[in-house]
Amino acid sequence: MQPNDHPPRAGRKRLTTLRQRIARRRRIALSHMLRGACYGIGTGAIGLAFIWLERLM
């Protein structure tokens, strides 16, 4: 057992801890998805700008 592992909780505290853990992971997953979407939009915009510039030349 690692030193930062806590013993399992019982009853309502266990459910509350589980809900908090799920909510935290959901927020992290959503932030990763948002970051990925922003990177994708930025990459697409740069790509389109270069295609546009190539056609102008």
Contacts in CASP RR format, 6 or more apart in sequence:
PFRMAT RR
TARGET T0000
AUTHOR 0000-0000-0000
METHOD contacts of the structure
MODEL  1
MQPNDHPPRAGRKRLTTLRQRIARRRRIALSHMLRGACYGIGTGAIGLAF
IWLERLM
8 14 0 8 1.000
9 17 0 8 1.000
END
